[in-house]
Amino acid sequence: MGKVKTGAYNPLPVVPIVLVGSNVNGKPNYMAVGFVNGVNIKPAMVCISLNKEHHTPKGILENGTFSINVPCANYVIETDYCGLVSGKHTDKSRIFTTFYGELKTAPMIEEFPITCECRYTGQKVEFDMDTVYFGEVIQVYVHEEALGGNGKINVLKADPIYYSGIENRYRRLGEDIGPGWRIGKQYIPQQNAPEPESPGEKYRCDIVERSARPALTIRTRVSPAAMPMAIQESVPAIIQYAGEKGYTPTGPFFVAYRDFDGHLLDIEIGFPFESGIEGGGNITLSEIPGGKSASYHHLGPYQKLPEVRTALEYWLKTNGVMLSGVTYEFYLNDPQTTDPENLETDIVYPLLSES
């Protein structure tokens, strides 16, 4: 199958379409924008690219604020209209119900399922036609009916609009084809690929039976880079709380990996204890599940652990082992007094019940 040169342009099949809002001369104005994206997680930062001739940038510079409003598909006509007419000549303040949040000057659209108010950071990048403005997200507002049972945005319920510049068409969200930053673990290299060694040849798990154990944990969402700091803060807090309660840990501290959305890890940091304990504040009573588990004893630096987990999950997948979705790492010695090459970590995967 050959490739055909088709010229230089933006080839992205679809992009989210939003309405950027700003107060211009004290009046709400909204414009349709397709060049919008997140650029940082913590603090949450976004960027928008606006033509230099547009009316909206004037309001951003006047107030130092702007909003991003994500329309649902039911508002495709109004959304497109806001991209066809300019606020210089058309009053767009009455198309929607406007409300304001913490910043007071970033107009947001009540009818849209997802909106957020942003503080302009003063940072911008100038191009010949457009200017890219950077903003810090101060607050996000979501319709209750667009939230799932876990309190997170349910994208299907929000029903956002996507724009295909290649086709010049608006489209809705399509089918679910797999979990992000996870489905790739199912990849099995071709047998004829020039790989010196299959991951499964080096890393193999033992299937063991484990008893359930109560634990005291702190659950948090952090970026991978911020995880060491989260551990440094959580471990002493749990030890102090346990000491005040007269509880004694029955094993080393652990981290339970519950989810990763591509940006933030959902983790629990804790210690196992005997039964009869209780949590308090942000320290909660949890349980290390019993039953069959896949276990691997790793000797070496912590920096290797993500690579080791990926290799183990490859081996488990190719051998038909069904994981429960949570991964535990038990840290058996003190990194402050142990050389990295001698650090010991037990990696444990609770398995799904066969029933």
C-alpha positions in Angstrom: 0.0 0.0 0.0 1.7 3.2 -1.2 1.7 6.7 0.3 0.5 9.7 -1.7 1.8 13.3 -1.1 -1.2 15.6 -0.6 0.4 18.9 0.4 1.1 20.7 3.7 -1.9 21.3 5.9 -3.3 20.2 9.3 -4.1 16.5 8.8 -5.8 15.8 12.1 -9.0 13.9 11.2 -11.1 15.5 14.0 -10.7 18.2 16.7 -13.0 19.2 19.5 -15.0 22.3 18.8 -15.6 24.7 21.6 -16.9 28.2 22.2 -14.4 30.6 23.8 -16.1 33.3 25.8 -14.8 36.7 26.9 -16.3 40.0 28.0 -15.7 42.7 25.4 -16.7 46.2 26.5 -18.7 44.6 29.4 -20.7 42.3 27.2 -20.4 38.5 26.8 -19.1 37.3 23.4 -18.6 33.8 22.2 -16.6 32.5 19.2 -16.2 28.9 17.8 -12.6 27.6 18.1 -11.1 24.3 16.9 -7.5 25.0 17.9 -7.8 24.3 21.6 -5.8 21.9 23.8 -4.5 21.1 27.2 -0.8 21.8 27.7 -0.2 20.9 31.4 -1.8 18.8 34.1 -0.9 20.5 37.4 -1.7 23.3 37.4 -4.2 22.7 34.6 -3.2 24.7 31.6 -4.9 25.1 28.2 -4.1 27.0 25.1 -6.4 28.5 22.4 -5.4 29.8 19.0 -7.3 32.8 17.7 -7.1 34.9 14.5 -5.6 38.3 15.1 -8.7 39.9 13.5 -11.2 38.3 15.9 -13.2 40.3 18.5 -12.6 37.9 21.4 -8.9 38.5 22.0 -9.7 42.1 23.0 -11.8 40.8 25.9 -9.1 38.4 27.0 -6.5 41.2 27.2 -9.0 43.6 28.8 -10.0 41.2 31.7 -7.2 38.7 31.8 -9.8 35.9 31.7 -11.7 33.7 29.2 -13.9 30.6 29.2 -14.0 27.4 27.3 -17.5 26.0 26.7 -17.9 22.5 25.3 -21.2 22.2 23.4 -23.3 19.1 23.1 -24.5 18.0 19.6 -27.9 19.5 20.2 -26.3 23.0 19.9 -24.4 22.4 16.6 -26.4 25.1 14.8 -25.8 27.8 17.5 -22.2 26.8 17.8 -21.5 27.1 14.1 -23.4 30.4 14.0 -21.0 31.8 16.6 -18.2 31.0 14.2 -19.9 32.6 11.2 -20.6 36.0 12.6 -18.2 38.4 14.4 -18.9 40.1 17.8 -17.7 43.3 16.2 -21.0 43.5 14.3 -23.4 40.9 15.9 -24.5 40.8 19.5 -24.0 37.1 20.5 -24.7 37.7 24.3 -28.4 36.6 24.0 -27.9 33.3 22.2 -27.2 31.5 25.4 -27.8 31.9 29.2 -24.6 33.4 30.6 -23.3 32.8 34.1 -20.1 33.7 35.9 -17.9 31.8 38.3 -15.0 32.6 40.6 -13.2 35.0 38.3 -16.3 37.1 37.8 -15.3 38.2 34.2 -15.2 35.0 32.2 -18.7 34.4 30.7 -19.8 30.8 30.6 -22.8 29.1 28.8 -25.4 27.5 31.1 -26.8 25.3 28.4 -23.5 23.5 27.6 -22.6 20.4 29.6 -19.0 21.3 30.3 -17.6 24.7 30.8 -14.5 26.1 32.5 -13.2 29.5 33.5 -9.5 30.4 32.8 -7.1 33.0 34.0 -5.0 34.3 31.1 -1.4 33.8 32.1 0.0 36.7 30.0 1.8 34.1 27.8 1.2 34.0 24.1 2.9 32.9 20.9 2.5 35.1 17.8 2.1 33.6 14.3 1.5 35.4 11.0 -2.3 34.8 11.2 -3.1 33.6 14.7 -2.0 34.1 18.3 -1.9 31.3 20.8 -3.0 32.4 24.3 -2.3 30.3 27.4 -4.7 30.1 30.4 -4.8 28.4 33.8 -8.1 26.5 34.4 -9.5 27.9 37.7 -12.7 25.9 37.9 -14.7 23.4 35.8 -18.5 23.3 35.8 -20.3 20.1 34.6 -24.0 19.4 34.3 -25.0 16.7 36.8 -26.5 14.5 34.1 -23.1 14.5 32.3 -21.4 12.9 35.3 -21.0 9.1 35.6 -21.4 7.1 38.8 -17.7 7.7 39.7 -18.2 11.5 39.7 -16.2 11.9 36.5 -17.4 13.2 33.2 -19.2 10.6 31.1 -18.2 11.7 27.6 -21.1 9.9 25.9 -23.6 11.7 28.1 -21.9 15.1 27.4 -22.2 14.3 23.7 -19.5 16.8 22.5 -19.1 18.0 18.9 -16.0 17.2 16.9 -15.0 19.0 13.7 -13.4 17.4 10.8 -11.5 20.1 8.9 -10.6 17.6 6.2 -14.2 17.0 5.4 -15.6 20.3 6.7 -18.2 18.3 8.7 -19.3 18.2 12.4 -19.4 14.7 13.9 -20.4 13.0 17.2 -18.3 10.7 19.3 -18.0 7.2 17.9 -17.7 3.8 19.4 -15.5 2.8 22.3 -12.5 0.8 21.0 -10.5 0.3 24.2 -9.0 1.9 27.3 -6.4 4.6 26.8 -2.8 4.0 28.1 -3.8 0.3 28.7 -4.9 -1.5 25.6 -1.4 -1.3 24.2 -0.4 -3.9 26.7 -2.2 -6.5 24.6 0.2 -6.0 21.8 2.1 -9.2 20.9 5.2 -8.6 18.8 5.3 -10.6 15.5 7.3 -13.8 15.8 9.5 -12.7 12.9 10.3 -9.3 14.4 14.0 -8.8 15.2 13.6 -8.9 19.0 16.6 -10.2 20.9 14.4 -11.4 23.7 10.6 -11.6 24.4 9.7 -9.8 27.7 8.1 -13.0 28.9 11.4 -14.9 28.6 12.9 -12.8 31.3 10.0 -12.0 33.6 7.8 -14.8 34.8 5.3 -14.7 37.7 4.5 -17.3 40.3 0.8 -18.0 41.0 0.3 -18.0 44.7 -2.5 -18.1 47.2 -2.7 -15.1 49.5 -4.8 -14.3 52.6 -6.7 -11.0 52.6 -5.2 -8.4 54.9 -6.6 -5.1 56.3 -4.6 -2.0 55.5 -4.6 1.7 56.3 -4.1 3.7 53.1 -4.1 7.2 51.6 -5.7 7.3 48.1 -4.6 10.1 45.7 -4.3 11.0 42.1 -0.8 12.2 41.0 1.3 12.4 37.9 4.1 9.7 37.7 6.7 12.4 38.4 4.9 13.5 41.6 4.5 10.0 43.0 7.8 10.0 45.1 6.6 13.1 46.8 3.2 11.6 47.5 4.9 8.6 49.1 7.2 10.8 51.2 4.1 12.7 52.5 1.8 9.7 53.0 4.1 7.1 54.7 5.0 9.3 57.7 1.3 10.4 58.0 0.1 6.8 58.2 2.9 5.8 60.7 2.0 8.7 62.9 -1.7 8.0 62.8 -1.1 4.3 63.6 1.2 5.1 66.5 -1.4 7.4 68.0 -4.0 4.5 67.7 -1.6 1.9 69.0 -1.5 0.0 65.7 1.6 -1.8 64.5 2.1 -2.5 60.7 2.4 -6.2 59.9 4.4 -5.7 56.7 6.2 -3.2 54.5 4.5 -0.2 52.9 3.0 -0.7 49.5 1.5 1.2 46.6 -1.6 -0.1 44.9 -2.0 1.1 41.3 -5.7 1.3 40.4 -5.9 3.4 37.2 -3.9 5.6 34.9 -5.7 8.0 32.5 -2.6 8.9 30.6 -1.8 11.8 32.9 -2.6 11.0 36.5 -2.1 7.8 38.5 -4.9 6.6 40.8 -3.0 5.1 43.7 -3.3 3.9 47.3 -0.3 4.2 49.6 -0.4 2.2 52.8 0.6 -0.5 55.3 -1.0 -3.9 56.2 -2.2 -4.3 59.7 -4.0 -6.9 61.9 -7.8 -6.8 62.0 -9.6 -4.4 64.3 -8.2 -1.2 63.0 -10.1 1.8 61.8 -9.3 4.8 59.6 -9.6 8.5 60.2 -9.5 11.7 58.1 -7.8 11.0 54.8 -6.5 7.7 56.1 -9.0 5.0 55.2 -9.5 1.4 56.1 -8.7 -0.7 53.0 -8.1 -4.4 52.2 -5.4 -6.2 50.3 -7.4 -8.8 48.6 -6.9 -12.5 49.2 -7.1 -15.4 46.8 -4.9 -16.3 43.9 -2.3 -13.7 42.8 0.5 -13.5 40.4 3.7 -12.6 42.2 7.2 -11.5 41.2 10.2 -10.6 43.3 12.2 -7.8 41.8 15.8 -7.0 42.7 17.0 -3.6 41.5 16.3 0.1 41.3 12.8 1.5 41.5 13.2 3.2 38.1 13.0 -0.2 36.5 9.7 -1.1 38.0 7.4 0.4 35.2 9.4 -1.6 32.6 9.2 -4.7 34.8 5.4 -4.4 35.2 4.9 -4.0 31.5 6.9 -7.2 30.8 5.1 -9.1 33.5 1.7 -8.0 32.2 2.8 -9.2 28.7 3.7 -12.6 30.1 0.5 -12.9 32.0 -1.6 -11.9 29.0 0.1 -14.3 26.7 -0.4 -17.1 29.2 -4.1 -16.4 29.6 -4.0 -15.1 33.2 -6.9 -12.8 34.0 -6.0 -9.8 36.2 -8.3 -8.0 38.5 -7.0 -4.6 37.4 -5.1 -3.6 40.5 -1.3 -3.9 40.9 0.5 -3.9 44.3 4.1 -3.1 44.9 5.5 -4.0 48.3 8.8 -2.3 49.1 10.8 -4.6 51.3 13.8 -2.5 52.3 14.6 1.2 52.9 15.8 3.1 49.9 17.5 5.6 52.2 20.0 2.9 53.5 20.0 0.4 50.6 21.9 0.7 47.3 19.5 0.9 44.3 20.8 -2.4 42.9 19.9 -4.2 46.1 16.3 -2.8 46.5 13.7 -5.6 46.8 10.1 -5.2 45.6 7.3 -7.7 45.5 5.0 -7.1 42.6 1.6 -8.7 43.1 -1.4 -8.9 40.7 -4.6 -10.2 42.3 -6.3 -12.4 39.8 -10.0 -12.6 38.8 -12.0 -15.3 40.5 -12.8 -18.2 38.1 -16.4 -18.4 39.4 
